[in-house]
């Protein structure tokens, strides 16, 4: 299935791909990531139960420290 992740079209396996799996496969630290799905911020505790659908749009925003 095709979804849009951070503005880029990607092909993901057909079937049940959750937001949690999407974050983990990218090697991101969940505590430092905000996920927006179709213009709605999804709370971290819901990631394991929210499955992606074809044509979904996901934004993954990572927080980094600096100074």
Secondary structure as GFF3:
##gff-version 3
##sequence-region A 1 67
A	DSSP	beta_strand	2	5	.	.	.	ID=ss1
A	DSSP	beta_strand	8	11	.	.	.	ID=ss2
A	DSSP	alpha_helix	19	25	.	.	.	ID=ss3
A	DSSP	three_ten_helix	30	32	.	.	.	ID=ss4
A	DSSP	beta_strand	33	37	.	.	.	ID=ss5
A	DSSP	beta_strand	40	42	.	.	.	ID=ss6
A	DSSP	three_ten_helix	44	49	.	.	.	ID=ss7
A	DSSP	beta_strand	57	62	.	.	.	ID=ss8
###
